[in-house]
Amino acid sequence: MNVRSALSEDEGGGVLLAVSGGIDSMCMADLFWRTRRSGSFAIAHCNFSLRGSESDGDEKLVHDWAAERGIVFHRHTFDTEGYAREHGISIEMAARDLRYAWFAGICLEYGYRAVAVAHNANDNAETLMLNLVRGTGLRGASGMSMVSSVPCAGAGMLPLLRPLLKFTRKQIEGHVFAHKVPYRNDSTNAMSEYKRNSIRNEVFPLLERLNPSFVRTFNREMDYFSEASGIVSDWCGAAAASVVAERDGGAVSIDINALVSHKHWRYLLYHILEPYGFNSAAVASLEDLISSGRTVSGKRFSSLSYMLHTGRGVLDIYPLPDTGMHAYAGNHAAGCASSEIVVEGPGIYEFNGVSFSVEEFARPHDFVLKQPYGTLVMDSGVMTFPFLCRKWMHGDWMIPMGMRGRKKLSDFFADCKLDAAAKESAVVLAGNSGDMKKKQHVAGVLGMRADDMYKVTPSTERIIRIRLI
C-alpha cells in the first residue's frame, strides 16, 4: 500500500491521525481538514502524563480544535513513567510502545485502515544521525519511509503513513503561520537530555552553518542509501544461500570458507548476523578474528536472544532458552584493543564488545529499586562522573550489594558459573575514590552487580542508571 491508496476516499475506513498538539501534527491535521471530506479521518491524542498541566493543555487544544470542526476525537492517558520502570526501558521507548499499541487497538475497534503521523524531513535527518551513532548499516542510513507498518493484534500489520516526510520544518512553520493554525510548544524540546533533542538543539545548528540546506541534502542522500540498500540486500540474499545452512531448532551454521570466498564477505557477515541482534562491535570482533589468522574456534558471542559459537570452520548460531546470565556473558566480543574507557557523563558507550547506556536523573518519589536484568542503579552522589570501565584484574574485589563481606571477583564469577571466556569479557566499573584505586575495590560489574557502597538509599537525590543495550 502507498500513501495515495491509503488516503483514497473511495476505500472505506478512514485514517487515524496521531495529533500531539505540536506544530507538526497540527499542521498535518489542518491539511487533512482542508483537503479531505468530513468523516474520512479521525484524530487520536495521547496524554503521556509527563508534563503535568502542559500535557493537559495539549489535550484540550487538540480536543477543542477537533470539536469545532466536527472531527471524531479519541484520547487516552498513560502512566508512561510507571510503564518505563516496569519494563526497564527509557521514557522515549515507553511512550512509543504505548502509543502504537493504543493506535492499533483503536484502528481495530473502529475500522480505521491506517495511522498517519507527522514525521517530517527534519525528523528523518535526526533519525539518520541517531542511526549513524548506533551503527545500523545501510538500512539505518536509509532513514524512514513514507509508508511502513506497526503490529496490530488480531489484524496483522497496520499501515503507518508519514504524509509530511518530504516537508521541512520551515515549510511546516510557513503553512501554520499563514493559516493561523493553533499549536503548543513542548517545553522539553528545548532540553537536550534526550538524544534526539540533543541532535536537534546542538548538532543541527552547526550543520546549518555548514550547509543551510542540509536537511534536504540529508533526505536526498537517504533516498540514494535506500536504493543502495535494496541492491545490496538482493546481492547478500543470493550470496547467503551458499554460506548459511539451517539446523534443527531454529539454529543455523555459517561456513567460514564459503563466507570469505566472497569479495565483500565482511558486509555479508553483517547482513547475515544483523537479524539475530548481534551488535556492530560483536560483528567487528568476528571480522577481526576471521581475518587475523588466529584460531577461530572456542569463542562465544551473544545477542539478547541468540548465542554464536565459533567452531572449526563454522559459526554456529542458536536461540537462547532465556535472556539470563548466559546472554550477558557472551555479549562481549573478544579482542578489544583498549584496556579501559572513561565515562565522562550520560550517553551511549561501547567497550570490550558490549554497548551500554548511562543515564543520570533525579530520583522519583516512587522509584523501584528492583531493576530488570542487565541494569544497575547507583547513587550519583557516590558514583560520580567521570568513572572508568575496564577489564577485570586478579585481585579485584567488591562487596556485592546486599552482602556484608568483601568478595573477590574471581570468586563472584565462579558463583555465577562464568567460564574463562565470559570472565575475560567482563566489564568492571571503577569509581574515583582513592580506596578503589589503591586496593582494587571496584564499583561493580556491568550488567551483573554493584558494590554495596553505591546502592540507592532513601537519602539518594540523583541516580545513575547503567543499562546493557
Buried (B, 14 or more C-beta within 10 A) or exposed (E): EEBEEBBEEEEEEBBBBBBBBBBBBBBBBBBBBEEBEEEBBBBBBBBBBBBEEBBEEBBEBBBEBBEEEEBBBBBBEBEBBBBBBEEBBBBBEBBEBBBBBBBBBBBBEBEBBBBBBBBBBBBBBBBBBBBEEBBBBBBBBBBBEBBEBBEBEEEEEBBBBBBBBBBBBEBBBEBBEEEEBEBBEBEBEEEBEBBBBBBBBEBBEEBEEEEEEBBBEBBEBBEEBBEEBEEBEEBBEEBBEEBBEEEEEEBBBBBBEBBBEBEEBBBBBBBBBBEBEBBBBBBBBBBBBBEEEEEBEEBBBBBBEBBBBBEEEBBBBBEBEEBEBBBBBBBBBBBBEEEEBEBEEBEBBBBBBBBBBBBBBEBEEEBEEEBEBBBBBBBBBBBEBEBBBBBBEEEBBBBBBEEEEBBBBBEBBEEBEBEEBBBBBBBBBBBBBEEBEEEBBBBBBBBBBBBBBBBBEEEBEEBBBBBBB
